[in-house]
Amino acid sequence: MESYTDLIAQRRAAIDERLERALARAGRRIDEVTVVAVSKTVGTDEVIAAIQAGYRVFGENRPQELVRKMTDLSRYDDLPAVRFDMIGNLQTNKINAVLGRAALIHSIGSLHLAQAVSSRAQRRIDAGELEGPVNVLLEVNVSGEESKSGFSPDEVRRTAEELMELSGISVHGLMTMAPRGDKDAARKTFSGLRKLRDELEVSLGKRLPELSCGMSEDFEVACEEGSTIVRLGRVVFDPSFALQ
Ligand SMILES: *Cc1c(COP(=O)(O)O)cnc(C)c1O
């Protein structure tokens, strides 16, 4: 019988091929994009299967789950090093749980949250418990859908300087989610994110290299539009999710 690891490995090969083709269309190389395997719907065993299939970066949208899976994995001493990113809505009372654990927080969606993360991180840095500022991305609601969280593009423009001055965080780029089931709307969202990033780089005089965009249904479009981090859940882990 085929193991879950074999299945994930076969899916990974197919995903890599699609990534490579999409990137080639934009004149880009596969090493320009990091795949975050979004493990929010699976358990630690499935994460281990994914590690065996070659994934090294995982994403969780709930702090408790991120902590639980990292703790589970720390009990194995024969696994390669992996990283966990926080990709979902972060409440201020859960910030401390992810500090020092999440390698990158993708979902800083307001000035208030940025300030809260920064002040808690700075306290930990001062206490010698954290090596340096927390790596973050700013989540932007580019498509303007009411159901989506994050800064509006104008809010980012208005608060960018202030965000860059927060000593406990280090802003590496932008993140967004596209409307579901509409490739053209997705493309507009991703190119809008890239243009906003380009504009901020000029106005701030600072590089913002990372663009976290693209999920199971739209990662190829995202790669054509400049994504540097794709967040893939179902296409990685769900055997019933169509591979093409
Ligand atoms: C669940 C989730 C994903 C992955 O979604 P899929 O469509 O399963 O690939 C990506 N980003 C965020 C923020 C998520 O919550």
The ligand as an ORCA input file, in Angstrom:
! r2SCAN-3c Opt
* xyz 0 1
  C      -5.292     28.110      5.054
  C      -4.422     29.193      4.587
  C      -3.609     29.040      3.454
  C      -3.611     27.778      2.602
  O      -4.801     27.656      1.892
  P      -5.008     26.531      0.750
  O      -6.049     27.091     -0.132
  O      -5.403     25.285      1.463
  O      -3.691     26.393      0.043
  C      -2.783     30.096      3.106
  N      -2.756     31.244      3.812
  C      -3.524     31.430      4.905
  C      -3.438     32.723      5.635
  C      -4.382     30.417      5.321
  O      -5.160     30.625      6.399
*
